[in-house]
Amino acid sequence: MTENMRVLVFDHMAECTEAEVQRLLPLVSAQRREQALRYKHTFGQYCCLKSWEMLSSIFPRCDHDKTTCEWRYNEHGKPYFENGPFFSISHCKEGIAVAVSEEPIGIDIEGIRKVDKDLIERVMNTREQAQITAAEEPEREFTRLWTQKEAIVKAQGTGIQSFEQMQTVLNNGHWTLETFERANYIYSIAYGKLHCFSAKVQTADL
């Protein structure tokens, strides 16, 4: 790993409890606490709070300056720090992933799940559809491609704007992609091509 990028992944999701939510609430910024409490269910609250704890562990200013370390949002809703590094956060039922870099970065984590044919046709181009159909594990192949697409649009700061965008996003050669596969989830990182280094991934044990 270089000092330019850090990635943290947490998958001990059995810790998602009301008691853990209550423990985390006073440890985050007021902004993040307010965001977490907007969720009606424990899972959303927990992911919101836990991702902040993970972010603060690799970007200490979050922890040392909770009162002023708030993020803003661009016109597409992507969060950013006014005077800080780029970061990206993602979560699913199987885990939470956080990435921080001095250059634009995006990360996406997804559980491997069955998807219907209509969705595949909407978000994958014909080459990718054939790739999924031919795969030994189509659901895993879909998830791998989807996390790569999501990671890129997060790094771009645009978010998902259309199905057409998602069909062509992997044709953009300005990003380097790294994908990591686990038994029940996959996550991908997209970052500036000029970096051309492998991310050191740390498993969170917070």
C-alpha positions in Angstrom: 0.0 0.0 0.0 1.1 3.6 -0.6 0.1 6.6 1.4 -2.3 7.6 -1.5 -5.0 5.0 -0.8 -6.4 3.0 2.1 -9.3 0.5 2.0 -11.1 -1.0 4.9 -13.6 -3.8 4.7 -15.8 -5.0 7.6 -17.9 -8.2 7.4 -18.8 -9.1 10.9 -22.4 -8.2 10.3 -23.6 -10.2 13.3 -22.5 -7.2 15.3 -25.4 -5.3 13.8 -27.5 -4.9 17.0 -29.4 -2.1 18.7 -26.8 -2.2 21.5 -24.0 -1.6 19.1 -26.0 1.3 17.5 -26.3 2.9 21.0 -22.6 2.4 21.6 -21.7 4.1 18.3 -24.1 7.1 18.4 -22.0 9.3 20.8 -18.8 8.5 18.9 -19.7 10.1 15.6 -20.2 13.7 14.4 -23.5 15.4 15.0 -24.1 15.4 11.2 -23.6 11.6 10.9 -25.6 10.9 14.1 -28.6 12.8 12.6 -28.2 10.9 9.3 -28.1 7.6 11.1 -31.3 8.3 13.1 -33.2 9.0 9.9 -33.1 5.3 9.2 -36.1 3.5 10.7 -34.3 0.1 11.0 -31.3 -1.0 13.0 -29.4 -2.2 10.0 -29.4 1.2 8.3 -28.5 3.0 11.5 -25.7 0.6 12.2 -24.2 0.8 8.7 -24.3 4.6 8.8 -22.5 4.7 12.1 -20.1 1.9 11.5 -18.9 3.3 8.2 -18.1 6.6 10.0 -16.1 4.7 12.6 -14.2 2.9 9.8 -13.6 6.2 8.0 -12.3 7.9 11.1 -9.9 5.0 11.6 -8.2 5.7 8.3 -8.8 9.5 8.2 -8.1 10.6 11.8 -9.4 14.1 11.4 -12.9 12.6 11.5 -12.2 11.4 15.0 -10.2 14.3 16.3 -12.5 17.1 14.9 -16.0 15.7 15.0 -17.6 19.1 15.5 -16.3 20.6 12.2 -15.4 17.5 10.1 -18.6 17.4 8.2 -19.0 16.5 4.5 -20.8 18.3 1.8 -22.6 16.9 -1.3 -22.0 17.7 -5.0 -24.8 18.2 -7.4 -25.2 14.4 -7.8 -25.4 13.7 -4.1 -21.8 12.4 -3.7 -20.4 13.3 -0.3 -17.0 15.0 0.0 -14.8 16.9 2.5 -14.2 20.6 1.8 -10.6 20.3 2.7 -9.8 16.6 2.9 -9.1 13.5 0.8 -11.5 11.8 -1.5 -13.5 9.0 0.0 -16.1 6.4 -0.9 -18.4 4.3 1.3 -20.6 1.3 0.4 -22.5 -1.3 2.4 -24.7 -4.3 1.8 -26.1 -7.1 4.1 -22.8 -8.9 3.9 -20.4 -6.0 4.7 -19.2 -2.4 4.8 -16.4 -1.0 2.7 -14.6 2.3 2.9 -11.9 3.8 0.7 -9.8 7.0 1.1 -7.4 8.5 -1.4 -5.7 11.7 -2.4 -7.3 11.2 -5.9 -10.9 10.4 -6.9 -11.9 6.9 -5.8 -15.0 4.8 -5.7 -15.8 1.5 -3.9 -18.8 -0.8 -4.1 -19.6 -3.9 -2.2 -22.5 -6.3 -3.1 -23.7 -9.6 -1.8 -24.0 -12.3 -4.5 -27.6 -12.7 -5.4 -29.9 -13.9 -8.1 -31.0 -11.2 -10.5 -33.7 -11.3 -13.2 -33.1 -11.3 -16.9 -34.8 -7.9 -17.4 -32.3 -6.2 -15.0 -29.4 -7.8 -16.7 -30.6 -6.6 -20.1 -31.1 -3.0 -18.8 -27.7 -2.5 -17.1 -25.4 -4.8 -19.2 -24.4 -4.4 -22.8 -24.6 -7.4 -25.2 -21.0 -8.5 -24.6 -21.5 -8.4 -20.8 -24.8 -10.3 -21.1 -23.0 -13.0 -23.0 -20.2 -13.0 -20.5 -22.7 -13.6 -17.7 -24.6 -16.3 -19.5 -21.4 -18.2 -20.3 -20.1 -18.0 -16.7 -20.0 -21.0 -14.5 -21.6 -18.9 -11.8 -23.8 -16.3 -13.5 -24.8 -14.5 -10.3 -21.2 -14.1 -9.3 -20.2 -12.8 -12.7 -23.1 -10.3 -12.6 -22.1 -9.1 -9.2 -18.5 -8.7 -10.2 -19.4 -6.5 -13.2 -22.0 -4.6 -11.3 -19.5 -3.6 -8.5 -17.0 -2.5 -11.1 -19.7 -0.3 -12.7 -20.8 1.2 -9.4 -17.3 1.8 -8.3 -16.6 3.9 -11.4 -19.7 6.0 -11.2 -18.8 6.7 -7.5 -15.3 7.7 -8.5 -16.7 9.9 -11.2 -19.0 11.5 -8.6 -22.0 11.2 -10.9 -23.9 8.3 -9.4 -26.2 6.2 -11.6 -28.0 8.5 -14.0 -29.4 6.0 -16.6 -29.4 2.4 -17.8 -27.5 3.5 -20.9 -24.8 5.0 -18.8 -24.4 1.7 -16.9 -24.2 -0.3 -20.1 -21.2 1.7 -21.3 -19.4 2.8 -18.1 -16.8 0.0 -18.3 -15.7 1.2 -21.6 -14.2 4.3 -19.9 -10.4 3.7 -19.8 -9.7 6.5 -17.3 -10.0 4.3 -14.3 -8.1 1.4 -12.8 -10.3 -1.4 -11.4 -9.5 -3.9 -8.7 -12.0 -6.5 -7.7 -11.9 -8.8 -4.7 -14.1 -11.9 -4.3 -15.2 -13.6 -1.1 -17.6 -16.5 -0.6 -20.8 -14.4 -0.3 -19.8 -10.9 -1.5 -17.7 -9.1 -4.0 -16.3 -5.5 -3.9 -14.5 -3.4 -6.4 -12.4 -0.3 -6.2 -12.0 2.3 -9.0 -9.2 4.9 -8.9 -7.1 7.1 -11.1 -5.3 5.3 -13.8 -2.0 7.1 -13.1 -1.7 5.4 -9.7 -1.4 1.9 -11.1 -0.8 0.2 -7.8 -2.6 -2.5 -5.9 -4.7 -1.4 -2.9 -3.7 -2.9 0.4 -7.0 -4.1 1.9 -7.4 -4.2 5.6 -10.1 -6.2 7.3 -11.7 -4.0 10.0 -11.8 -5.4 13.5 -13.1 -2.3 15.3 
